[in-house]
Amino acid sequence: MAQDASDTAATTAAPTKAQKKAANKAARKQARAKKNAELKKLEDAGYNPSQNDPNYPDNLQKAQKKVGAAQGASQ
């Protein structure tokens, strides 16, 4: 019985540094994939993320509206 209790305590212990690092890496990869997918949708809707674009906010907002309308129609 005492060994069963220690096994349970060991499995519920705080994560190790390596486990935390792996979890953070996985979270970063997931966030990057989400960001890239969102950017791809915006680019498909006509947004071009180039530097020094004088129409920057307008182009982005138009693309966001198109993506939002497409997502609303698909649901």
C-alpha positions as CSV (number, residue, x, y, z in Angstrom):
1,M,0.0,0.0,0.0
2,A,2.8,2.5,0.8
3,Q,4.4,1.9,-2.5
4,D,1.0,2.6,-4.3
5,A,0.8,5.9,-2.5
6,S,4.3,6.9,-3.5
7,D,3.6,6.0,-7.2
8,T,0.5,8.2,-7.2
9,A,2.5,11.0,-5.6
10,A,5.2,10.7,-8.2
11,T,2.8,10.9,-11.1
12,T,1.1,14.0,-9.8
13,A,4.4,15.8,-8.9
14,A,5.2,19.1,-10.5
15,P,6.5,18.8,-14.1
16,T,10.2,18.8,-14.6
17,K,12.1,21.5,-16.4
18,A,12.3,19.4,-19.6
19,Q,8.5,18.7,-19.5
20,K,7.8,22.4,-19.1
21,K,10.2,23.2,-22.0
22,A,8.5,20.6,-24.2
23,A,5.0,22.0,-23.2
24,N,6.1,25.5,-24.0
25,K,7.6,24.4,-27.4
26,A,4.3,22.6,-28.3
27,A,2.3,25.7,-27.3
28,R,4.6,27.9,-29.5
29,K,4.2,25.6,-32.4
30,Q,0.5,25.5,-32.1
31,A,0.3,29.3,-31.8
32,R,2.6,29.7,-34.9
33,A,0.4,27.3,-36.9
34,K,-2.7,29.2,-35.9
35,K,-1.1,32.5,-36.9
36,N,0.1,31.2,-40.2
37,A,-3.3,29.7,-41.0
38,E,-5.0,33.0,-40.2
39,L,-2.5,34.9,-42.4
40,K,-3.0,32.4,-45.2
41,K,-6.8,33.0,-45.1
42,L,-6.3,36.8,-45.2
43,E,-3.9,36.5,-48.1
44,D,-6.4,34.3,-49.9
45,A,-9.0,37.0,-49.3
46,G,-6.8,39.7,-51.0
47,Y,-4.6,41.0,-48.2
48,N,-0.9,41.5,-49.1
49,P,1.3,42.0,-46.0
50,S,3.9,44.2,-47.7
51,Q,5.8,46.9,-46.0
52,N,5.0,50.6,-46.4
53,D,1.5,50.0,-47.8
54,P,-0.4,53.3,-47.7
55,N,-3.7,51.4,-47.6
56,Y,-2.6,49.1,-44.8
57,P,-5.6,49.3,-42.4
58,D,-8.2,49.4,-45.1
59,N,-6.8,46.4,-47.0
60,L,-6.5,44.3,-43.8
61,Q,-10.0,45.2,-42.7
62,K,-11.5,44.3,-46.1
63,A,-9.7,40.9,-46.0
64,Q,-10.9,40.3,-42.4
65,K,-14.5,41.1,-43.5
66,K,-14.2,38.7,-46.4
67,V,-12.8,35.9,-44.2
68,G,-15.5,36.6,-41.5
69,A,-18.2,36.4,-44.1
70,A,-16.8,33.2,-45.6
71,Q,-16.6,31.6,-42.1
72,G,-20.1,32.7,-41.3
73,A,-21.5,31.2,-44.5
74,S,-19.7,27.9,-44.0
75,Q,-21.0,27.4,-40.5
